[in-house]
Amino acid sequence: MDLKDKTVLVTGSTHGIGRACGLAFLQKGSRVVFNGRKEMPEDLQAELAAYPGQWEYLPADVSQEADVKGLIKQVVAEFGSLDVLVHSAGITKDQIMIGLKTSDFDEVINVNLRGSFLINKYAMKKMLKQRSGAIINLSSVVGMHGNQGQANYAAAKAGAIALTKTAAKEGAARGVRVNAIAPGMIETRMTEAVSDEAAEAALAAIPLGRYGQAGEIAHAAVFLAENDYITGQALVVDGGMTI
């Protein structure tokens, strides 16, 4: 896929990996719709002011079906198509399983997994009609291998991979590709909340000897959007942590 002038929606793009993905697609000449649950942050607006490309910011909560339907409808109404979806929205509420509140488990599943289902469903409807499109879901290596204190997050990210593979099978006949990216330890707000002890242990387990950068995940998203013969995959980008 030639990304120039294509319409790209990036959920959860006010900071971190989502923001880096949005900026990477802008650099490719795409028309990019940034998204977050609230109004556009001032620092994102200031950063985007330096980009000459066409962009928009649309607030929506991906865990709410009405918001998701309205978001997709507005993107298509303004730009005429939806060519790429990068679904990056997600939250964490970490705690060991025996201490994890059921409400915190439910909230993470609701945002991270139910939200993935909703945004994939309504994006897929449009893409199937136009017989083209690429969806990239942000999962995590913990969705493949689990992680202490993240039963809710790991379950949601494992579900996102299964959802991706199912959507890829359902979309292939009409030219819609669906892939996932499973990042390892990436320098974001989420990893800033990790304890020093846990951070040191994680770093020791990474053969490349460093955390990844959000921009490196963004490069992977662009690669998956551009390559027309990759679908149903979960691309691990983790510096070798899970070898």
C-alpha positions in Angstrom: 0.0 0.0 0.0 1.2 3.4 -0.9 0.4 5.5 2.2 0.5 8.9 0.5 -3.0 10.5 0.8 -4.4 7.5 2.6 -6.7 8.0 5.6 -5.2 6.6 8.8 -7.0 6.5 12.2 -4.7 6.0 15.3 -6.6 5.4 18.5 -5.0 6.3 21.8 -2.6 8.6 20.1 -2.3 11.5 22.6 1.1 10.1 23.8 3.5 7.2 23.7 3.3 4.6 21.0 0.0 5.9 19.5 1.4 9.4 19.1 4.6 8.1 17.5 2.5 6.0 15.1 0.4 9.0 14.1 3.5 11.1 13.4 5.1 8.3 11.4 2.1 8.1 9.1 2.1 11.9 8.7 5.7 11.6 7.5 4.5 9.2 4.9 2.1 11.7 3.5 -1.0 10.1 5.0 -4.1 12.0 6.3 -4.0 11.1 10.0 -6.8 11.2 12.5 -5.5 11.3 16.1 -7.7 10.1 18.9 -8.0 10.1 22.7 -10.8 9.9 25.3 -10.6 13.6 26.1 -10.0 16.9 24.2 -6.7 17.3 22.4 -3.7 17.9 24.7 -1.9 21.2 24.2 1.5 19.5 23.8 0.2 17.3 21.0 -1.3 20.3 19.2 2.0 22.1 19.5 3.9 19.2 18.1 1.6 18.7 15.2 1.9 22.4 14.3 5.3 21.6 12.9 3.9 19.0 10.5 2.7 20.2 7.1 0.5 17.2 6.5 -3.3 16.9 6.9 -4.4 15.8 10.3 -7.4 15.9 12.6 -8.1 15.1 16.3 -11.4 13.4 17.2 -12.1 12.5 20.9 -13.8 9.1 21.5 -13.8 6.4 24.1 -13.1 3.1 22.4 -14.8 1.1 25.1 -18.1 2.8 24.3 -19.9 1.4 21.2 -21.7 4.7 20.4 -18.4 6.6 20.5 -16.7 4.0 18.2 -19.6 4.1 15.7 -19.5 7.9 15.7 -15.7 8.0 15.3 -15.7 5.8 12.3 -18.6 7.6 10.7 -17.0 11.0 11.2 -13.6 9.8 9.8 -15.4 8.5 6.7 -17.6 11.5 6.3 -14.6 13.9 6.4 -12.1 11.9 4.4 -14.2 9.6 2.3 -12.4 6.4 3.3 -10.6 4.6 6.1 -7.5 2.9 4.7 -5.5 2.1 7.9 -6.5 1.6 11.5 -3.8 1.5 14.2 -5.5 0.6 17.4 -3.2 1.7 20.3 -5.7 2.7 23.0 -5.2 0.8 26.3 -4.9 1.1 30.1 -3.2 -0.9 32.9 -4.3 -1.6 36.5 -1.6 -3.9 37.7 -1.8 -6.1 40.8 -1.0 -9.7 41.6 -4.0 -11.9 40.9 -5.0 -12.6 44.5 -5.1 -8.9 45.2 -6.6 -7.8 41.9 -10.0 -6.2 42.3 -12.7 -7.6 40.1 -13.6 -4.1 39.0 -10.0 -3.4 37.9 -10.0 -6.7 35.9 -13.2 -5.7 34.3 -12.1 -2.2 33.4 -8.9 -3.3 31.7 -10.8 -6.0 29.8 -13.4 -3.5 28.8 -11.0 -1.0 27.4 -8.3 -3.2 26.1 -10.2 -6.2 24.7 -13.8 -5.0 24.2 -12.5 -1.8 22.8 -10.4 -3.8 20.3 -13.4 -5.7 19.3 -15.5 -2.6 18.8 -13.0 -0.6 16.8 -12.1 -3.6 14.6 -15.7 -4.4 14.0 -16.7 -0.9 12.8 -13.5 -0.3 10.9 -13.8 -3.7 9.2 -17.4 -2.9 8.1 -16.1 0.1 6.1 -13.0 -1.6 4.8 -15.0 -4.6 3.6 -17.3 -2.3 1.6 -14.4 -0.6 -0.1 -12.6 -3.9 -0.5 -9.3 -2.7 0.9 -7.7 -1.7 4.2 -5.2 -2.6 6.9 -5.7 -2.9 10.6 -2.8 -3.0 13.1 -3.7 -3.8 16.7 -1.2 -3.1 19.5 -0.9 -6.2 21.7 2.1 -7.0 24.0 4.6 -9.8 24.6 2.8 -10.3 27.9 -0.2 -11.5 25.9 2.0 -14.4 24.6 3.9 -15.2 27.8 2.0 -13.7 30.8 3.5 -11.5 33.4 3.3 -11.3 37.2 0.9 -8.7 38.4 -0.8 -8.3 35.0 -3.5 -11.0 34.8 -6.0 -8.5 33.4 -3.6 -6.8 30.9 -2.1 -10.1 29.7 -5.5 -11.7 29.2 -6.7 -8.7 27.2 -3.6 -8.6 25.1 -3.7 -12.4 24.4 -7.3 -11.8 23.4 -6.3 -9.1 21.0 -3.9 -11.5 19.2 -6.7 -14.0 18.8 -9.1 -11.3 17.7 -6.5 -10.2 15.1 -6.1 -13.7 13.7 -9.8 -14.2 13.4 -10.4 -10.8 11.8 -7.6 -11.5 9.3 -9.3 -14.7 8.2 -12.7 -12.8 7.9 -11.2 -9.9 6.0 -8.8 -11.6 3.6 -11.4 -12.4 0.8 -12.1 -8.6 0.4 -8.5 -7.4 0.6 -8.6 -6.4 4.3 -5.4 -7.3 6.2 -5.2 -7.5 10.0 -2.0 -7.8 12.0 -0.8 -7.1 15.5 2.3 -5.7 17.1 3.5 -7.2 20.4 6.0 -4.7 21.9 8.3 -5.6 24.7 9.6 -2.9 27.2 9.1 0.4 25.4 9.9 3.8 27.1 6.4 5.2 27.6 4.2 6.4 30.5 3.3 2.8 31.3 6.9 1.7 31.8 7.7 4.8 33.8 5.3 3.4 36.4 7.3 0.1 36.8 9.3 -0.2 40.0 13.1 0.2 39.8 13.6 -3.5 40.8 11.2 -4.7 38.1 12.8 -2.3 35.5 16.3 -3.7 36.2 15.1 -7.3 35.9 13.4 -6.5 32.6 16.5 -4.7 31.2 18.7 -7.7 32.2 16.4 -10.0 30.1 16.8 -7.9 26.9 19.7 -9.1 24.7 20.0 -5.8 23.0 20.5 -4.2 26.4 18.0 -1.3 26.2 14.4 -0.5 26.2 12.7 0.2 22.9 11.5 3.5 21.7 8.0 4.4 20.7 9.2 5.4 17.2 10.5 1.8 16.7 7.0 0.5 17.2 5.7 3.1 14.8 8.1 1.9 12.1 6.7 -1.6 12.6 3.2 -0.2 12.1 4.1 1.5 8.9 5.8 -1.6 7.6 2.7 -3.7 8.3 0.5 -1.1 6.6 2.7 -1.0 3.5 3.2 -4.7 3.0 0.2 -6.2 1.1 1.2 -9.8 1.7 1.3 -9.9 5.5 -1.9 -10.7 7.5 -2.8 -12.5 10.6 0.6 -12.0 12.2 1.7 -10.8 15.7 5.0 -9.1 15.1 7.2 -9.2 18.2 9.3 -6.0 18.7 11.1 -6.6 22.0 14.9 -6.4 21.6 15.1 -10.2 21.9 13.5 -10.3 25.4 11.3 -13.3 24.6 13.8 -15.4 22.5 
